[in-house]
Amino acid sequence: MKLDPTVLTNGGLTHTLRTIATGETIHHIKLVREKSLNALQPATFTALDAIIDTVKSPCYVLLTASGRAFSAGGDVRMLREKVINAGPLQSESRRAAAWGTLNKEYRFMERMASLRDSGVVTVALADGFAFGAGQGLFQSCAVRLVTPNALFAMPEVAIGLVPDCGATHFYSRMPGCVGMYAALTGARINAPDAIQLGLADGAIDAQWIGADLIGVSEQAVLKSAQNGLAGTTHLSNAESEMRRIIDDLFSYGSVSHILQAIERKEDDWAKQAAAAMRKASPRALDECLRVMKEGYKSGGFIEALDRELVADADLAARWDFVEGVRALLVDKTGNPKWEQV
């Protein structure tokens, strides 16, 4: 099947096909919308779906990105405009508009995850930050590689949504209460911690980016599993004071109790966590706590996507999403006026 180059251009990505020495095929997909930090738009997923339609097992699918970001996440400014134009606040038309856009993202994540059982090996490399849907896309791959520049976060509560694209699955699988902490605060996770916490499988040096990543990926995963990635680890060190406090305070049953407890701490990271929660949408924080608890209890990646779709389609139809995106990404005043709950 021949790919329409216009679809790829509109999607902000390139696709190259080659055969390696073993005779196996590699589909190399590269996100190239650098100016927007490789923000993922509906057109991106249309292009990605078109590429996957051409994939025949056995083969590799390699996902990389240009610029300083793997992906800053979904294009929430575009989503904001879509729901505003769809109808009044909390209307079914707004929910339907949000559902359609988000479902397109989530179903592609599901499709990528399902390739693991079909003889197609998906490999992602993050050399920069992967936030929101960008991290979800990264996590949907079977082999997840990082360079020391990689940085992960799910900052959705700051714009009135909950962490999505499978986050209530892969965050709830991190040790202790680190996942709850990261979801409620939008905390950034560096490459060494990501490997130790199970968010990445292996590390490579940036010098390998232009090389045959398939050829080095197995060695990178093995080496990283044995030795980890050199650098400072905080969240993955179960013996650290920071982890002890996180595991203690973020096990509380309500956002208000967590916030009150953490505000009594004098540590700089605790002050930053409390400040982040104070700036976030109260409604989104409550909903985040709820869906994360469900993630801890049961369900896999697909169940997480379904759970998050229901939550975020409803939240995107509300005031806080429109206001949060305005304050942080449109007008950039940094002072959202949240709805009281």
Summary of the structure (lengths in Angstrom):
residues: 341
radius of gyration: 19.6
end to end distance: 51.7
largest distance: 60.8
contacts: 1217
relative contact order: 0.13
helix: 53%
strand: 14%
